[in-house]
Amino acid sequence: MDFLSALNDLVDALWMGSNASNRKRVFSPGFIALCVAIATIELVVLNGLYG
């Protein structure tokens, strides 16, 4: 879980400057961090199975 919190902090820091517009985001930083974490886990598992 430490990796997920670090990734979430990184995404939050990168998206800080985009708060100028009041448009609603389609993909929140937390959702993007979750997708990246799931993709990483999938790659590790698939590499272990087929690599």
Secondary structure, DSSP 8 states (H G I E B T S, - for coil): -HHHHHHHHHHHHHTGGGGGS----SS-HHHHHHHHHHHHHHHHHHHHHH-
